[in-house]
């Protein structure tokens, strides 16, 4: 009898019986009957209930995700617009810097080549011009030769044209260097700006 249960074919039969019993228990036919007896929507719900959690979809969650995507796209667009604006402002700032430097250079060149007469210095200049006009042409030329070009231009500009011409003519005959200097002084006198007239305090409005 013991030998009967130990035979190989008996072992196979027992294994098959155990497998069938396990299958019946695990499959639970009642569940399949419930699915077959329900409507298609209920069947889908039953099937979805058996799906893994990572396959679960929530319409509200999808809508929220779409709103986040649209907001991100809007922010990205705004960021790009700000970058473009910054680039344009930097370019305009550089252009303004170049223009400002050019204007400053032009102003510096103008101030370098132009002699200005200040209203507060006119009285003193007229006094000096009167003294030099009273000198001999040689004495006037020698006096002017010891002054700076700006001072000579201011004094000659204040003098009478005939007296200024005589002094320059005498200065130009003192040598080649003085002749060139006299020519430069004449040129600078053409670019001399007289003082701006200010209205008198007693003038009628």
Secondary structure, DSSP 8 states (H G I E B T S, - for coil): -HHHHTSHHHHHHHHHHHHHHHHHHHH-HHHHHHHHHS-HHHHHHHHHHTS-GGG---HHHHHHHHHHHHHHHHHHHHHHHHHHHHHHHHHHHHHHHHHHHHHHHHHHHHHHH-EE--GGGHHHHHHHHHHHHTS-HHHHHHHHHTS-HHHHHHHHHHS-HHHHHHHHHHHHTT-HHHHHHHHHHHHHHHTEE-------TTS--
